């Protein structure tokens, strides 16, 4: 899903199922991460949604952290 922003840009939004598929985990695992505040998200009512650019930043940070612990 792509959402238009008032300044003319757009942002790609992922659903819980989309992120679960991207990370090869269950939707419940994603919801649990959200409840713990471990993954960037926002809510629309009861539904969790994810800004793709923030998820990519989160993934890159996790990758950097995992590389740093190996050194």
C-alpha atoms as a printed R data frame, in Angstrom:
   type eleno elety resid chain resno      x       y      z
1  ATOM     1    CA   UNK     A     1  0.000   0.000  0.000
2  ATOM     2    CA   UNK     A     2  1.326   3.469 -0.862
3  ATOM     3    CA   UNK     A     3  0.057   6.505  1.011
4  ATOM     4    CA   UNK     A     4  0.308  10.085 -0.258
5  ATOM     5    CA   UNK     A     5  1.737  12.716  2.082
6  ATOM     6    CA   UNK     A     6  0.687  16.367  1.962
7  ATOM     7    CA   UNK     A     7  4.092  17.587  0.719
8  ATOM     8    CA   UNK     A     8  3.741  15.563 -2.492
9  ATOM     9    CA   UNK     A     9  5.824  12.574 -1.434
10 ATOM    10    CA   UNK     A    10  4.526   9.095 -0.825
11 ATOM    11    CA   UNK     A    11  5.345   6.400  1.656
12 ATOM    12    CA   UNK     A    12  5.065   2.643  1.314
13 ATOM    13    CA   UNK     A    13  3.083   1.062  4.146
14 ATOM    14    CA   UNK     A    14  3.316  -2.622  5.084
15 ATOM    15    CA   UNK     A    15  0.680  -4.693  6.851
16 ATOM    16    CA   UNK     A    16  1.586  -7.138  9.609
17 ATOM    17    CA   UNK     A    17  1.312 -10.010  7.135
18 ATOM    18    CA   UNK     A    18  3.634  -8.252  4.667
19 ATOM    19    CA   UNK     A    19  6.330  -7.763  7.288
20 ATOM    20    CA   UNK     A    20  5.913 -11.326  8.553
21 ATOM    21    CA   UNK     A    21  6.468 -12.637  5.035
22 ATOM    22    CA   UNK     A    22  9.461 -10.324  4.509
23 ATOM    23    CA   UNK     A    23 11.101 -11.642  7.687
24 ATOM    24    CA   UNK     A    24  9.871 -15.251  7.328
25 ATOM    25    CA   UNK     A    25  8.144 -15.221 10.703
26 ATOM    26    CA   UNK     A    26  4.532 -15.454 11.841
27 ATOM    27    CA   UNK     A    27  2.182 -12.494 12.095
28 ATOM    28    CA   UNK     A    28  1.972 -13.225 15.832
29 ATOM    29    CA   UNK     A    29  5.736 -12.792 16.127
30 ATOM    30    CA   UNK     A    30  5.463  -9.368 14.482
31 ATOM    31    CA   UNK     A    31  2.611  -8.346 16.790
32 ATOM    32    CA   UNK     A    32  4.646  -9.455 19.811
33 ATOM    33    CA   UNK     A    33  7.591  -7.318 18.672
34 ATOM    34    CA   UNK     A    34  5.225  -4.358 18.320
35 ATOM    35    CA   UNK     A    35  3.778  -4.877 21.804
36 ATOM    36    CA   UNK     A    36  7.322  -4.890 23.212
37 ATOM    37    CA   UNK     A    37  8.141  -1.698 21.275
38 ATOM    38    CA   UNK     A    38 11.007  -3.397 19.454
39 ATOM    39    CA   UNK     A    39  9.976  -2.578 15.877
40 ATOM    40    CA   UNK     A    40  8.896   0.820 14.477
41 ATOM    41    CA   UNK     A    41  5.159   0.841 13.822
42 ATOM    42    CA   UNK     A    42  1.953   2.801 14.117
43 ATOM    43    CA   UNK     A    43 -1.598   1.708 14.718
44 ATOM    44    CA   UNK     A    44 -4.855   2.263 12.923
45 ATOM    45    CA   UNK     A    45 -7.396   1.096 15.462
46 ATOM    46    CA   UNK     A    46 -6.312  -2.427 16.374
47 ATOM    47    CA   UNK     A    47 -4.182  -2.866 13.236
48 ATOM    48    CA   UNK     A    48 -0.402  -2.492 13.139
49 ATOM    49    CA   UNK     A    49  1.146  -0.762 10.135
50 ATOM    50    CA   UNK     A    50  4.778  -0.219  9.172
51 ATOM    51    CA   UNK     A    51  6.531   2.502  7.186
52 ATOM    52    CA   UNK     A    52  8.822   0.622  4.771
53 ATOM    53    CA   UNK     A    53 11.624   3.193  4.997
54 ATOM    54    CA   UNK     A    54 11.656   2.921  8.813
55 ATOM    55    CA   UNK     A    55 11.643  -0.871  8.575
56 ATOM    56    CA   UNK     A    56 14.613  -0.750  6.185
57 ATOM    57    CA   UNK     A    57 16.476   1.523  8.648
58 ATOM    58    CA   UNK     A    58 15.642  -0.907 11.464
59 ATOM    59    CA   UNK     A    59 16.889  -3.865  9.393
60 ATOM    60    CA   UNK     A    60 20.142  -2.061  8.563
61 ATOM    61    CA   UNK     A    61 20.693  -1.170 12.225
62 ATOM    62    CA   UNK     A    62 20.072  -4.789 13.269
63 ATOM    63    CA   UNK     A    63 22.539  -5.962 10.616
64 ATOM    64    CA   UNK     A    64 25.177  -3.482 11.815
65 ATOM    65    CA   UNK     A    65 24.646  -4.599 15.419
66 ATOM    66    CA   UNK     A    66 25.032  -8.261 14.493
67 ATOM    67    CA   UNK     A    67 28.240  -7.511 12.604
68 ATOM    68    CA   UNK     A    68 29.636  -5.497 15.534
69 ATOM    69    CA   UNK     A    69 29.079  -8.364 17.967
70 ATOM    70    CA   UNK     A    70 30.979 -10.764 15.681
71 ATOM    71    CA   UNK     A    71 34.111  -8.569 15.691
